[in-house]
Amino acid sequence: MAATLPAEPNILLEDGAVFVMNKPGGLLTQGPPGIDSLEFRTKQFLKIRDEKPGKVYLGVPHRLDRPVSGAITVVKNVRAAQRISRQLEERTVTKTYWAVVEGVPSESEGRIEHWMRKIPDRAQSEIVDGSNPDAKNAILDFRVLATADERALLEIELQTGRTHQIRLQCSTMGWPIVGDRLYGATDTFGPETEDERQRWIALHARRLAFEHPISKTPVDQTAPLSEHWSVFDQFQTILFG
């Protein structure tokens, strides 16, 4: 009897060894064995769809925080993973995010730069002085797309990729991301869940662009928003066109 094909991950692009996925909020990118994650779901899907014996390889060159949704790439061989990792290190990958924040920036656009570090043994980061031995430079560019009701819709482009970077930097500026209680937000966001670890925040990896690691052709994918973003009535025209 043939195995039942698991629910297909939300695949935006499959091109040879490369996938671009639209990860839901509340789901780990990677997790330990037996824990639900995007990696686990994709491996299970490929194992059955492609009738692969044994273990399925899946490279994960970058990650999205568990409460964050949106575009992420995973690949089916080591060479592709190494080449995309190199692009990430060289900062030639474009990662653009949308965020709804509590508060309104005083400027319509700008660059934010801090020194930050991941707090040891905690799933949290903090702003530190540049002299701190664990300090890493964190840079992002933002643009205000719309404001209403003491909230702002931001478009953010990462220049560096630090743990919780957007979340921490926005909070430090006085604009915590809606739903992000860890960094000072007061409101919740996303589907109701009893497990706090599965909570969403209003941060979405909207666009991901890079060079295909094998064919060398441009990959440029935009991830649609989930229906949960429809709660932001004041921004509907931009969010859903």
trRosetta pair geometry for C-beta under 8 A, 3 or more apart (Angstrom, degrees):
i j d omega theta_ij theta_ji phi_ij phi_ji
3 48 5.0 -114 94 -126 123 117
4 48 7.7 -19 91 -164 31 158
5 8 7.6 7 146 -60 112 79
5 45 7.1 53 -174 -141 82 68
5 48 5.2 179 -111 116 63 130
5 49 6.0 68 -132 -74 115 78
6 41 6.7 -154 134 -159 144 75
6 44 5.0 49 -6 119 153 113
6 45 5.0 -100 65 -83 109 73
6 48 6.6 131 1 30 83 141
7 41 7.8 -36 73 -163 85 116
7 45 7.8 -66 81 -92 38 113
8 11 6.6 -67 162 -2 106 107
8 45 6.1 102 -122 -143 50 137
9 21 5.6 -32 145 -132 123 122
9 38 6.9 84 -134 -154 135 79
9 41 5.5 122 -76 120 106 116
9 42 5.2 -15 -23 -86 152 81
9 45 5.9 -122 -10 -7 94 162
10 21 6.1 99 78 -168 71 77
10 22 4.1 -65 116 60 124 96
10 23 7.6 -170 54 -71 113 21
10 24 7.3 108 6 -41 136 85
11 14 5.5 2 176 -41 135 102
11 19 6.0 -77 -134 -154 99 106
11 20 7.6 104 -166 74 60 52
11 21 6.0 -46 -104 -104 50 69
11 22 7.9 -138 -65 12 6 81
12 20 4.6 -54 68 101 109 98
12 21 6.5 164 8 -119 90 13
12 22 5.5 100 -45 -35 109 95
12 71 6.7 -32 14 -116 158 93
12 221 4.9 104 128 -170 137 135
12 222 8.0 -171 -158 68 143 37
12 223 6.2 -90 -69 -97 148 74
13 18 7.1 -11 116 117 106 96
13 19 6.7 157 87 -157 66 41
13 20 4.2 35 41 33 104 104
13 219 6.8 162 111 -154 164 108
13 221 5.4 -119 -13 -85 127 138
14 18 7.4 166 -151 90 39 56
14 19 5.4 -7 -102 -104 72 77
15 18 5.0 -13 66 64 85 102
15 212 6.4 -72 109 -123 134 130
15 215 7.5 -75 151 11 118 136
15 219 7.1 -158 39 -102 147 115
16 212 7.6 85 43 -174 125 122
16 214 5.6 -98 114 55 155 146
16 215 6.9 153 3 -28 149 110
17 75 5.2 37 143 -167 95 91
17 76 4.4 -133 -150 49 74 93
17 77 5.0 -62 -139 17 139 99
17 79 7.8 39 111 70 175 90
17 80 4.3 -166 114 -39 134 156
17 213 7.2 -65 78 67 120 111
17 214 6.0 106 27 -25 115 137
18 73 6.4 -24 -164 -160 92 113
18 75 5.5 -23 -102 -107 57 89
18 76 7.7 -111 -50 8 25 88
18 80 6.2 -153 -70 -168 82 140
18 84 8.0 132 -114 -61 109 136
18 212 6.0 -123 -4 -139 158 85
18 213 6.7 147 -71 23 120 96
18 214 7.5 -152 -25 13 109 105
18 219 6.8 -101 140 -89 152 156
19 42 7.2 180 73 -148 168 138
19 73 6.5 153 85 -154 57 60
19 74 5.0 -11 63 63 111 80
19 75 6.9 -168 22 -83 76 39
19 76 7.6 90 -15 -37 99 93
20 71 5.8 -7 -179 -158 106 95
20 72 7.2 156 -156 77 61 31
20 73 5.2 -35 -99 -93 68 77
20 208 6.1 179 -142 75 123 130
20 219 6.8 166 -45 170 132 124
20 221 4.4 138 125 29 161 165
21 38 6.4 143 111 -166 159 127
21 42 7.2 -87 -76 -81 148 131
21 71 7.3 147 78 -146 44 44
21 72 5.4 -26 62 65 93 84
21 73 7.4 155 14 -100 77 25
21 74 6.4 16 -7 10 121 106
22 69 7.2 21 173 173 77 92
22 70 6.4 -50 -147 -151 68 23
22 71 6.3 -26 -98 -82 63 54
22 223 4.3 150 -113 -146 99 108
22 224 6.8 -5 -129 46 157 71
23 27 6.0 -141 -176 73 95 116
23 29 6.8 -29 -123 -96 160 77
23 38 5.2 -47 -115 -83 110 143
23 64 5.5 172 62 50 148 141
23 68 7.7 46 93 103 119 70
23 69 5.9 -163 94 -148 70 52
23 70 6.3 -15 49 54 84 36
23 71 7.9 -168 11 -65 84 4
23 72 5.2 20 -17 13 121 127
23 205 7.7 40 41 36 102 122
24 27 5.2 74 72 1 86 123
24 69 5.6 -25 -155 -116 28 104
24 226 6.8 67 -127 -68 85 143
25 66 7.8 72 -170 144 58 53
25 67 5.4 16 -164 -174 99 47
25 68 6.3 -135 -110 120 83 3
25 69 4.2 -60 -46 -50 79 96
25 190 5.5 -104 91 -113 144 146
25 199 7.8 -47 151 134 113 37
25 200 3.3 62 130 -118 149 100
25 201 7.0 -174 -143 30 133 49
25 226 7.5 -107 7 13 101 146
25 228 7.7 -77 30 53 132 155
26 66 6.5 14 -149 161 18 86
26 67 6.3 35 -68 -114 48 54
26 190 6.9 163 -41 161 116 151
26 191 7.5 -52 -25 49 155 105
26 193 6.8 121 -133 -11 143 163
26 197 7.8 101 -153 122 73 57
26 198 3.9 42 -160 -172 110 69
26 199 6.4 160 -96 55 94 11
26 200 5.5 -56 -40 -64 94 76
27 36 6.9 -83 -140 131 88 100
27 37 6.6 133 170 -139 85 40
27 38 5.8 100 132 -50 120 83
27 66 6.7 -163 79 -153 21 71
27 198 7.8 34 -62 -135 47 83
28 31 4.3 79 100 -55 155 107
28 35 6.7 20 34 132 152 112
28 36 7.0 132 32 100 103 61
28 37 4.0 -55 87 -111 101 95
28 38 7.0 -141 98 3 53 77
28 39 8.0 -51 114 18 92 95
28 66 5.2 -22 -87 -104 56 99
29 37 6.4 10 105 -172 18 107
29 38 5.3 -29 -139 34 43 121
29 39 6.7 60 151 -27 54 97
29 60 6.3 134 154 -169 107 139
29 63 4.1 180 58 -144 163 90
29 64 5.5 139 -66 44 121 66
29 66 7.5 -120 -10 -81 72 56
29 72 6.7 -137 -123 -172 114 165
30 37 5.4 70 -139 169 17 154
30 38 7.4 -56 -60 54 46 84
30 39 4.7 36 -106 -6 71 141
30 60 5.6 -175 -59 60 121 170
30 63 6.7 -79 7 -107 100 121
31 35 3.6 -109 144 94 133 116
31 36 6.8 38 37 73 156 30
31 37 3.8 -179 6 -47 103 130
31 39 7.2 -176 21 47 68 111
31 40 6.5 -38 50 -23 103 123
32 35 5.2 66 59 9 70 124
35 40 7.1 -172 86 -33 51 152
36 40 6.0 -131 -143 66 34 140
36 41 7.1 39 -162 -49 78 98
37 40 4.6 98 50 6 79 101
37 41 7.0 -148 89 -4 41 86
38 41 5.9 -56 -145 39 30 109
38 42 6.1 26 159 -17 65 111
38 72 7.1 48 139 79 168 142
38 74 7.4 -171 133 -42 111 143
39 42 6.1 -63 -147 38 25 107
39 43 6.3 24 158 -18 64 109
39 58 5.8 163 -152 96 84 134
39 60 5.8 -55 -87 -58 117 137
39 74 7.1 170 -102 -121 71 146
40 43 5.9 -58 -147 37 28 110
40 44 6.4 25 157 -16 64 108
41 44 5.9 -59 -150 38 29 110
41 45 6.2 30 153 -20 65 109
42 45 5.6 -54 -146 37 32 114
42 46 6.2 26 158 -15 67 107
42 58 5.8 122 101 -131 118 157
42 74 6.1 82 116 86 173 158
43 46 6.0 -58 -143 40 28 105
43 47 6.1 34 157 -27 64 108
43 56 4.5 161 -153 74 86 125
43 58 5.3 -115 -76 -11 91 137
44 47 5.8 -51 -144 30 28 115
44 48 6.8 12 162 -5 61 107
45 48 6.6 -73 -158 42 25 97
45 49 5.8 12 160 -10 67 119
46 49 5.8 -59 -129 46 29 105
46 50 5.3 -5 -179 13 69 119
46 52 6.5 14 133 4 84 136
46 56 5.2 135 88 -159 115 150
46 58 7.3 153 23 -74 149 115
46 76 7.5 178 -144 -112 157 113
47 50 7.1 -62 -123 52 9 87
47 52 5.0 -94 -131 56 54 103
47 56 4.9 -114 -70 -40 89 134
48 51 7.3 18 -171 -75 28 46
52 56 5.4 91 95 -90 150 95
57 76 6.6 98 91 -172 89 52
57 77 6.7 64 102 -106 133 41
57 78 7.2 -55 172 -47 146 78
58 74 5.6 6 180 171 101 121
58 75 7.4 145 -162 72 55 38
58 76 6.7 -28 -108 -105 59 51
59 74 6.5 161 80 -167 54 66
59 75 4.4 -20 60 64 109 92
59 76 7.4 -100 16 -25 91 8
59 77 7.1 -29 -9 79 124 19
59 78 6.6 142 -67 -105 132 38
59 80 6.5 169 48 85 143 89
59 81 2.9 -110 -174 -84 158 129
59 84 7.8 139 121 45 127 123
60 63 6.6 46 155 -76 116 80
60 74 5.4 -22 -97 -115 67 93
60 81 7.7 9 24 -129 24 116
61 73 6.4 -7 41 88 112 101
61 74 7.8 179 10 -111 77 41
61 75 6.9 40 -23 5 107 115
61 81 5.5 -176 -68 -154 94 69
61 84 4.3 -99 -60 103 172 114
61 85 4.7 -143 -142 -68 104 73
61 88 6.1 170 156 -17 111 140
62 72 6.8 -141 86 -148 89 89
62 73 7.2 54 38 49 98 85
62 84 7.9 -108 -12 139 96 112
62 88 5.8 170 -64 -108 118 150
62 93 7.9 -168 -25 107 152 165
62 161 6.9 -74 -141 -166 121 158
63 72 7.4 17 -142 -140 26 134
64 68 4.6 -127 172 88 103 113
64 69 7.5 63 149 -138 151 5
64 70 6.4 166 -117 60 156 88
64 72 5.3 -106 -17 -72 114 131
64 205 5.8 -103 -103 -22 131 136
65 68 4.4 80 61 3 86 115
65 164 6.5 76 -84 -90 141 67
65 167 7.3 5 -2 -24 169 137
65 203 7.8 28 55 85 120 134
66 197 6.7 -32 137 175 156 78
66 198 7.8 -94 159 -109 116 36
67 179 7.0 -173 171 128 133 118
67 180 7.2 152 100 -99 151 78
67 190 7.8 -140 -161 -11 90 158
67 199 5.6 -9 -113 98 118 71
67 200 5.3 145 -166 -142 82 28
67 201 4.4 65 134 0 124 92
67 203 7.5 70 110 44 90 105
68 201 6.5 -26 -78 57 63 99
68 203 4.8 -47 -118 94 95 104
68 204 7.1 175 -171 -92 76 31
68 205 6.6 72 153 -26 113 93
69 200 6.9 3 -32 -143 107 113
69 203 7.7 151 31 91 67 55
69 204 5.0 -17 75 -116 92 81
69 205 7.1 -143 108 22 45 78
69 223 7.5 -167 139 135 87 138
69 225 7.8 96 100 -137 137 58
69 226 6.3 -89 -163 -10 170 116
70 97 7.2 179 36 -121 177 77
70 204 4.4 134 -62 -177 119 63
70 205 2.9 162 111 48 134 73
70 206 6.2 -57 -138 -50 131 30
70 223 4.6 142 -151 74 65 154
71 205 4.6 -124 44 117 70 106
71 206 7.0 -14 4 108 114 13
71 207 6.5 20 23 -147 152 9
71 208 3.9 -152 127 -8 130 118
71 221 5.6 160 -134 100 136 106
71 222 7.3 -95 -55 -148 139 17
71 223 4.0 -156 -50 -34 86 123
72 205 6.5 80 -54 74 75 158
72 208 7.1 161 -81 -65 21 161
73 84 6.4 -131 103 -159 138 157
73 208 6.4 -172 -34 147 99 147
73 210 7.2 -70 -21 33 159 138
73 219 7.8 77 -96 121 136 150
75 80 3.9 -151 180 109 144 123
75 81 5.0 -166 65 -65 127 71
75 84 6.5 168 -29 5 142 140
75 213 7.0 5 -119 29 152 142
76 80 6.9 40 48 40 56 145
77 80 5.1 91 64 11 80 103
77 81 7.1 -147 99 -7 41 92
78 81 5.5 -58 -149 38 34 113
78 82 6.2 34 156 -21 69 105
79 82 5.9 -55 -149 34 30 110
79 83 6.4 25 156 -16 64 109
79 213 7.0 161 127 142 76 123
79 214 7.5 78 110 -85 115 91
80 83 5.9 -59 -147 38 30 109
80 84 6.4 23 159 -12 66 107
80 213 4.2 135 -140 77 66 142
80 214 6.1 -37 -92 -41 99 98
81 84 6.2 -60 -147 40 28 103
81 85 6.2 31 154 -21 64 110
81 213 8.0 3 -15 -96 18 179
82 85 5.6 -56 -147 37 29 114
82 86 6.5 34 153 -24 63 103
82 213 7.9 125 67 -160 60 140
83 86 5.6 -48 -151 30 33 114
83 87 6.8 35 149 -18 62 101
83 213 3.5 132 83 -145 132 111
83 214 7.8 154 46 -52 159 51
84 87 5.4 -48 -152 33 40 114
84 88 6.5 43 149 -20 66 101
84 93 7.5 60 -168 -77 80 134
84 210 6.4 58 -134 147 91 155
84 213 5.3 -75 -45 -62 81 128
85 88 5.6 -52 -152 35 35 114
85 89 6.4 35 151 -19 66 104
86 89 5.6 -53 -148 36 34 112
86 90 6.2 21 156 -8 66 111
87 90 5.8 -64 -143 47 30 103
87 92 4.8 -88 -159 64 83 102
87 93 5.0 95 133 -47 106 96
87 210 5.4 97 134 -154 156 115
87 211 6.4 -173 -100 37 144 93
87 213 7.9 -123 -14 -87 127 90
88 91 7.4 29 -180 -76 32 38
88 93 5.3 -12 -90 9 61 136
88 161 7.0 -28 -175 9 105 153
91 159 7.0 25 -154 -171 133 58
91 160 7.7 -41 -103 -92 123 48
92 210 7.1 97 111 -133 83 78
92 211 7.2 -8 126 -2 125 107
93 208 7.3 -11 180 -164 102 79
93 209 7.0 161 -163 82 57 53
93 210 4.4 -11 -116 -89 87 109
94 157 7.1 -38 -161 -146 81 110
94 207 6.8 -25 121 118 105 103
94 208 7.1 157 87 -154 70 31
94 209 4.0 5 51 54 114 104
94 210 7.2 -163 25 -60 69 62
94 220 8.0 11 60 -120 126 88
95 157 7.0 135 81 -151 56 60
95 158 4.9 -13 78 38 113 112
95 161 7.5 66 34 -89 156 108
95 205 6.5 -47 -165 -146 93 103
95 207 7.6 167 -151 87 29 64
95 208 6.1 9 -108 -109 67 73
96 155 6.5 -5 -174 -175 104 94
96 156 7.0 152 -159 80 55 47
96 157 5.2 -24 -102 -94 75 80
96 205 7.7 110 78 -166 44 57
96 206 5.2 -57 107 66 90 101
96 207 4.1 11 51 51 113 102
96 208 7.8 -146 29 -63 73 40
97 155 7.4 156 81 -158 48 46
97 156 4.4 -20 63 63 99 100
97 157 7.6 177 19 -78 74 32
97 158 7.2 59 -7 -30 113 97
97 166 6.1 -31 65 -104 163 164
97 203 6.1 -2 -179 -171 127 84
97 204 6.4 150 -159 78 75 44
97 205 5.6 -45 -99 -103 83 45
97 206 5.9 139 -134 4 23 90
98 145 7.7 -19 -133 4 98 149
98 153 6.8 -10 -168 -174 98 91
98 154 7.1 155 -156 82 48 54
98 155 6.0 -25 -99 -101 68 63
98 156 7.6 170 -87 18 19 83
98 203 7.6 171 88 -150 50 41
98 204 4.9 -10 58 60 92 100
98 206 4.7 78 -14 -52 97 128
98 225 7.6 -55 67 -81 143 117
98 239 7.6 135 163 -115 156 81
99 153 7.5 163 84 -155 43 47
99 154 4.8 -14 61 59 91 103
99 156 6.0 20 4 -6 116 126
99 166 6.7 -172 -58 162 149 128
99 170 6.7 -106 131 -88 158 162
99 177 5.2 -77 -165 -117 117 108
99 202 6.1 105 -158 115 58 81
99 203 4.7 1 -104 -106 96 74
99 204 7.4 179 -75 22 51 67
100 151 5.9 14 -178 173 93 122
100 152 7.3 172 -150 85 53 40
100 153 5.5 -24 -98 -99 75 68
100 154 7.7 171 -88 17 25 77
100 177 7.1 93 74 -156 51 71
100 178 4.8 -17 99 10 98 127
100 189 7.9 152 67 -107 118 147
100 202 4.1 -49 47 141 97 143
100 229 8.0 154 -17 -140 132 90
100 232 5.6 -135 -97 -96 158 147
100 235 7.0 -148 -99 11 117 159
101 151 6.5 163 79 -158 45 73
101 152 5.3 -13 56 59 96 87
101 154 6.0 24 -4 -5 117 121
101 170 5.6 -130 -111 180 136 129
101 175 3.9 33 157 170 142 99
101 176 6.5 154 -155 81 87 28
101 177 5.5 -59 -100 -98 75 46
101 178 6.6 -154 -111 -25 21 77
101 202 7.7 -158 -62 85 41 118
102 150 7.1 12 -163 133 65 93
102 151 6.2 -43 -107 -105 39 81
102 175 6.5 170 69 -156 51 51
102 176 5.3 -3 42 63 108 82
102 177 7.8 127 5 -162 80 3
102 178 6.0 123 -42 -79 86 71
102 185 5.8 145 -1 -130 131 78
102 186 6.5 105 -111 26 167 91
102 187 6.7 153 -74 15 124 107
103 150 6.7 -17 -91 173 28 81
103 151 7.5 35 29 -112 26 40
103 152 6.9 -42 98 6 50 108
103 174 5.1 -158 -177 134 166 83
103 175 4.2 -130 75 -101 115 67
103 176 7.4 86 10 23 117 61
104 144 7.6 54 -161 -129 79 140
104 147 4.9 52 -125 -137 122 132
104 150 6.5 -113 -23 -150 103 43
104 151 7.2 84 -67 119 84 5
104 152 4.7 127 -116 -50 65 116
104 175 7.5 124 -49 -102 9 114
105 108 7.5 155 95 -85 114 17
105 110 7.4 -160 174 25 141 119
105 142 7.0 155 -52 110 164 136
105 144 5.8 -147 49 -65 116 122
105 152 6.2 -60 6 23 82 178
105 154 7.5 84 -12 -92 127 118
105 173 7.1 -3 -105 148 92 131
105 175 6.3 -29 -60 -52 79 148
107 110 4.8 61 96 -33 140 127
107 144 7.8 172 109 -12 50 121
108 143 7.1 11 149 -155 71 65
108 144 5.0 -104 -151 38 55 113
109 141 7.5 16 -178 177 94 89
109 142 6.4 -167 -144 98 58 58
109 143 4.3 -2 -107 -109 105 70
109 144 6.6 -128 -64 10 61 74
110 141 7.3 -159 107 -148 30 64
110 142 6.2 -5 58 56 66 87
111 139 6.6 -7 -175 -165 104 93
111 140 7.3 171 -152 90 61 37
111 141 5.2 -33 -99 -99 74 73
111 142 7.8 159 -96 16 27 71
111 159 8.0 16 -144 -10 107 144
112 139 7.2 164 85 -148 54 46
112 140 5.4 -5 55 60 97 84
112 141 7.9 174 17 -91 71 25
112 142 6.6 28 -8 -4 110 114
112 169 5.1 125 122 176 139 124
112 173 6.3 -73 -117 -61 140 134
113 137 7.0 -14 -165 -169 96 91
113 138 6.9 158 -151 84 48 56
113 139 4.9 -2 -104 -102 86 81
114 127 5.3 -70 -180 -125 134 103
114 137 7.9 158 87 -154 39 48
114 138 5.0 -14 63 60 82 107
114 168 7.7 -123 73 119 152 106
114 169 5.8 -169 10 -108 130 94
114 172 6.5 56 -79 81 156 166
115 127 6.9 93 77 -163 60 67
115 128 5.4 -81 115 75 101 70
115 129 6.4 10 75 150 142 14
115 130 4.4 -168 -59 -84 156 63
115 132 6.8 147 143 35 128 108
115 135 4.2 0 179 -166 115 120
115 136 7.0 144 -156 63 66 28
115 137 6.2 -39 -101 -95 67 50
115 138 7.1 149 -113 13 16 89
116 125 5.4 45 167 162 117 119
116 126 6.5 175 -152 91 81 32
116 127 5.4 -50 -97 -101 82 47
116 128 6.3 123 -125 17 27 83
116 135 7.0 108 46 -146 17 68
116 136 6.2 -42 69 62 67 79
116 138 4.8 8 18 -12 117 137
116 162 5.8 112 77 144 121 157
116 165 7.0 159 60 -115 154 71
116 168 6.0 107 -133 112 149 149
116 169 7.6 -93 -46 -65 146 85
117 125 6.5 -178 94 -154 31 86
117 126 6.4 -17 60 60 75 77
117 128 5.1 7 5 3 108 138
117 132 6.2 -102 -29 118 139 138
117 134 4.0 70 -134 118 141 107
117 135 5.6 -78 -54 -92 105 41
117 136 6.4 121 -92 10 61 85
118 122 7.9 -176 169 72 77 73
118 124 7.6 136 -156 89 65 36
118 125 5.0 -54 -100 -97 51 87
118 134 7.6 -107 45 164 63 125
118 162 7.9 -162 -49 178 89 91
118 163 4.6 35 -84 54 114 146
118 164 7.8 122 -104 22 83 107
119 122 4.3 -17 98 57 113 116
119 124 5.0 -3 30 82 125 85
119 125 6.4 -172 -10 -109 80 27
119 126 5.7 66 -59 -6 103 109
124 164 6.8 -6 -147 -1 39 168
124 182 6.3 -151 -105 179 105 119
125 162 6.9 107 -135 143 165 108
125 163 5.1 155 -58 95 127 94
125 164 4.4 -176 15 60 117 119
125 165 7.5 -10 66 -74 163 44
125 168 5.0 -71 84 -58 108 153
126 168 7.2 -152 -101 -144 20 135
127 168 6.8 168 -49 163 82 115
127 172 5.5 91 -45 -105 141 143
128 132 4.1 -23 146 3 133 156
128 134 7.1 55 49 76 166 89
128 135 5.1 -133 86 -92 116 98
129 132 5.4 124 66 -26 71 93
129 135 6.9 -87 93 -76 42 146
130 135 5.4 174 -140 133 35 161
130 137 7.9 27 -122 -82 100 81
131 135 7.2 79 55 3 19 146
132 135 4.1 112 67 -40 94 103
136 160 7.5 177 147 163 103 143
136 162 5.6 162 98 -107 127 124
137 160 6.3 174 105 -63 77 165
138 160 5.4 -134 -130 73 45 131
138 162 4.7 -66 -99 13 108 144
138 165 5.0 -171 -151 -139 123 107
138 168 7.7 0 139 80 171 117
138 169 6.1 -152 127 -66 128 124
139 158 7.9 111 91 -169 62 54
139 159 3.9 -41 99 70 105 126
139 160 5.1 93 36 -2 78 106
140 156 5.5 3 172 -171 126 103
140 157 6.7 161 -163 80 75 44
140 158 5.3 -38 -109 -110 95 50
140 159 6.0 -167 -93 12 35 86
140 160 7.6 -96 -57 38 69 76
140 165 6.7 142 -44 141 123 114
140 166 6.3 97 -83 -98 167 75
140 169 6.0 148 25 85 126 162
141 156 7.1 155 82 -155 50 53
141 157 4.8 -8 59 57 101 97
141 159 6.6 83 -15 -36 89 109
142 154 5.2 -25 -161 -167 111 120
142 155 7.0 145 -158 78 57 49
142 156 5.0 -17 -102 -101 80 77
142 157 7.9 -171 -77 22 37 65
143 154 6.9 139 70 -160 43 67
143 155 4.7 -15 60 60 97 100
143 156 7.9 -167 23 -72 65 39
144 147 6.3 -4 180 -46 125 100
144 152 5.4 -60 -135 -168 102 123
144 153 7.4 101 -165 72 60 56
144 154 6.1 -42 -102 -102 51 70
145 152 8.0 129 45 174 66 78
145 153 4.5 -59 65 103 106 102
145 154 6.7 170 6 -111 91 15
145 155 5.5 88 -47 -22 112 99
145 235 7.6 72 102 -145 112 115
145 238 5.5 130 151 -170 127 161
146 152 7.2 170 90 -154 47 57
146 153 4.6 21 51 37 87 116
146 234 7.3 -178 135 133 127 91
146 235 5.3 159 74 -114 139 91
146 238 5.7 -164 -14 -5 133 148
147 151 7.0 173 -152 89 61 45
147 152 4.7 -22 -101 -102 83 79
147 153 7.5 -146 -72 18 40 71
148 151 6.3 -18 72 59 59 86
148 234 3.7 -147 86 173 148 145
148 235 7.1 -165 30 -54 123 78
149 234 5.8 -162 8 -37 115 160
151 178 7.1 16 -135 -60 127 124
151 232 7.7 -127 116 -136 149 107
151 234 7.3 129 65 64 116 140
152 175 6.7 -39 43 -143 119 131
153 232 7.4 110 -80 165 113 148
153 235 4.7 120 -54 -124 143 145
153 238 6.3 142 113 82 160 145
153 239 7.4 -120 -134 -62 147 95
154 170 7.6 -170 40 -114 162 126
154 175 7.6 86 -34 146 143 147
155 206 7.5 -56 -132 30 87 153
156 166 5.8 100 130 -127 160 122
158 161 5.9 67 154 -82 141 69
158 165 6.7 89 -127 91 115 141
158 166 7.0 -81 -81 -60 104 103
160 165 6.7 -175 93 -126 88 159
161 165 6.7 -139 -155 -4 29 146
162 165 4.0 108 61 -74 87 110
164 167 4.6 -63 -172 54 82 118
164 168 5.0 80 125 -25 99 105
164 183 7.5 166 178 -59 122 134
165 168 6.2 -66 -144 40 21 102
165 169 6.0 10 168 -10 64 115
166 169 6.1 -62 -139 43 25 104
166 170 6.0 22 165 -16 65 112
166 177 7.4 54 128 -51 98 137
166 203 6.3 140 104 -145 136 139
167 170 6.4 -60 -146 38 20 105
167 171 6.3 16 157 -15 59 114
167 176 7.9 27 -167 -148 70 70
167 177 5.8 -74 -119 11 73 128
167 180 5.5 -167 -145 -154 108 153
167 182 7.3 19 163 81 138 110
167 183 5.0 163 161 -5 95 158
167 201 7.3 38 -106 119 115 167
167 203 6.9 -77 -74 -43 87 162
168 171 5.8 -61 -147 40 28 111
168 172 6.1 31 156 -23 65 108
168 183 6.1 -135 -92 -120 47 138
169 172 5.6 -52 -145 34 31 114
169 173 6.5 27 156 -15 63 107
170 173 5.8 -62 -152 39 31 109
170 175 4.7 -79 -179 88 86 92
170 176 6.4 122 116 -111 97 24
170 177 5.7 71 89 -45 149 85
170 183 7.6 81 74 130 87 141
171 174 7.8 67 -180 -56 32 11
171 175 7.2 -110 -83 72 26 46
171 176 4.4 40 -106 -94 83 79
171 177 7.5 -64 -57 0 86 73
171 180 7.2 -114 -68 106 118 131
171 183 3.8 -117 -62 163 156 110
171 184 5.0 128 -150 32 114 121
171 185 7.9 -91 -101 -42 104 74
176 180 5.6 -146 175 72 96 108
176 183 5.3 174 -132 111 104 88
176 184 4.2 -150 -72 83 147 91
176 185 4.1 -156 128 -66 124 71
176 186 7.9 111 73 -8 136 65
177 180 4.2 62 69 -4 91 132
177 183 7.1 46 28 71 87 123
177 185 6.2 -62 79 -64 46 133
177 201 5.1 63 117 168 121 119
177 202 5.6 -163 175 61 91 79
177 203 5.1 -10 -161 -50 154 107
178 185 5.8 138 -133 -149 24 138
178 187 5.3 -25 -152 77 88 114
178 189 5.0 96 127 -54 95 133
178 201 6.9 150 86 -166 52 71
178 202 4.0 22 63 13 101 134
179 185 5.8 -1 46 109 19 160
179 187 6.6 -44 -59 102 50 75
179 188 5.5 53 -115 -165 74 36
179 189 3.0 -73 -64 24 129 108
179 190 6.3 70 -129 0 150 100
179 199 6.6 -177 178 160 104 107
179 200 5.9 -30 172 102 157 64
179 201 3.9 -177 92 -120 111 56
179 202 5.4 131 12 -13 118 79
180 183 4.8 -12 137 45 116 98
180 184 7.4 11 103 49 91 55
180 185 4.5 106 58 -6 62 128
180 201 4.3 42 -65 -126 84 138
180 202 7.9 -101 -24 30 92 71
180 203 7.5 41 -57 -17 124 120
181 184 7.7 151 -160 15 31 8
181 185 5.6 -82 -73 62 40 88
181 188 7.8 -5 -47 -94 111 71
181 199 7.7 0 13 118 111 163
185 201 7.4 156 4 -133 159 106
188 199 7.2 -96 -151 -150 95 119
189 199 7.8 92 64 176 69 91
189 200 5.4 -96 107 95 89 94
189 201 5.9 84 59 -137 130 31
189 202 4.8 -120 -146 -46 168 90
189 228 7.1 98 169 155 80 119
189 231 7.5 -164 -135 57 78 145
190 193 7.9 -21 115 0 107 109
190 199 6.4 137 62 -170 133 57
190 200 2.8 119 -60 40 157 124
190 201 7.5 -44 -20 -37 126 18
190 228 5.0 22 -118 -172 52 155
191 200 6.9 82 23 -5 69 123
191 228 6.4 -92 -41 -92 70 130
193 196 7.8 172 100 -72 99 20
193 198 4.5 -90 139 87 162 116
193 199 6.4 -152 56 -75 117 57
195 198 4.4 61 87 8 106 109
195 199 8.0 -148 103 -31 61 71
196 199 5.7 -19 -167 -18 49 117
200 228 6.6 56 78 125 164 163
202 229 7.3 116 -136 -111 92 84
202 232 7.6 100 -141 -52 139 132
204 223 6.9 -148 170 91 101 117
204 225 6.0 -16 -142 -107 171 86
204 229 7.4 -21 -39 -75 148 136
205 208 6.5 28 156 -54 112 104
205 223 6.2 50 93 29 75 144
206 222 6.3 -11 162 -149 73 79
206 223 6.1 -146 -147 49 29 87
207 220 7.3 -2 -171 -172 102 77
207 221 7.0 168 -149 89 58 45
207 222 5.1 -22 -97 -101 83 72
207 223 7.4 -156 -73 10 34 78
208 219 7.7 -18 115 121 86 101
208 220 7.8 -179 91 -144 47 38
208 221 5.5 -9 59 60 88 92
208 223 7.5 45 0 -25 101 107
209 218 7.0 -7 -166 -174 96 97
209 219 6.6 174 -146 94 48 61
209 220 4.2 12 -111 -110 100 78
209 221 7.4 174 -77 22 59 56
210 219 5.5 -10 63 60 68 105
211 216 5.9 -9 178 -150 111 50
211 217 7.4 152 -157 76 67 21
211 218 6.5 -51 -106 -101 57 48
211 219 7.1 131 -142 14 8 88
212 215 4.5 0 102 53 137 90
212 216 6.1 -68 68 -11 86 9
212 217 4.8 14 18 54 128 70
212 218 7.3 -24 -13 27 89 2
212 219 5.2 114 -65 -36 79 108
225 228 8.0 -120 163 57 92 70
225 229 4.3 -35 164 21 133 151
225 239 5.9 -31 19 180 162 97
225 240 6.9 -97 52 -78 122 79
226 229 6.1 122 68 -5 62 93
227 230 5.5 -21 -176 -5 62 120
228 231 6.7 -19 173 -5 56 108
229 232 5.9 -36 180 21 68 110
229 239 5.5 -159 142 -177 125 141
229 240 7.7 160 100 -52 114 99
230 233 7.8 36 166 -77 59 60
230 236 7.2 40 -141 -109 63 100
230 239 7.9 -176 -90 107 45 140
230 240 7.4 25 -95 -39 81 142
232 235 4.5 -14 138 39 116 108
232 236 7.0 173 100 -59 72 63
232 239 6.4 113 78 -34 119 156
233 236 5.8 -17 -158 -34 40 114
235 238 5.4 -55 -178 48 82 106
235 239 5.1 78 124 -26 95 112
236 239 5.8 -65 -133 44 28 106
236 240 5.7 -30 -171 32 69 108
237 240 7.6 -78 -128 56 10 71
237 241 7.3 5 -178 -159 47 11
238 241 7.8 16 -163 -70 16 39
